Amino acid sequence: MREGGNSQQLALVVSCIGRRLLMGQHIIDEVEAAGVELGAEVPRLGFYSYGEIAPHSASGVCELHNQTMTVTAITEAA
């Protein structure tokens, strides 16, 4: 995400509520780590979900994945 030039960026962070329950107060460490990777200049917006549905890497069958965190980075370069 870090690049030179003039651009608008936003990161959408979705974390499973299972991670929140498992990590407790340490969940802020996860958010801060994502911020370090994205860069301090990139605003972050997020929420908790009840898991994600996606294809399993081995079987290709869609399954529920919980205790995951997904980050979608959106960039518009001028």
Residue pairs with C-beta under 8 A, 6 or more apart in sequence:
1 9
1 11
1 37
1 38
1 39
1 42
1 73
1 75
2 39
5 77
5 78
6 77
6 78
7 75
7 76
7 77
7 78
8 75
8 76
8 78
9 38
9 39
9 41
9 42
9 43
9 73
9 74
9 75
9 76
10 42
10 43
10 44
10 45
10 73
10 74
11 34
11 38
11 42
11 43
11 44
11 45
11 71
11 72
11 73
11 74
12 44
12 45
12 46
12 71
12 72
12 73
12 74
13 31
13 34
13 44
13 45
13 46
13 69
13 70
13 71
14 46
14 47
14 48
14 49
14 52
14 69
14 70
14 71
14 72
15 27
15 30
15 46
15 47
15 48
15 49
15 68
15 69
15 70
16 48
16 49
16 50
16 51
16 52
16 65
16 66
16 67
16 68
16 69
17 48
17 49
17 50
18 51
18 66
18 67
19 27
19 30
19 67
19 68
19 69
20 27
20 48
22 67
23 29
23 30
30 69
31 44
31 46
34 44
34 69
34 71
35 42
35 44
38 44
38 71
38 73
42 73
50 66
51 64
51 65
51 66
51 67
51 68
52 64
52 65
52 66
52 68
52 70
53 62
53 63
53 64
53 65
54 62
54 63
54 65
55 61
55 62
55 63
56 62
56 63
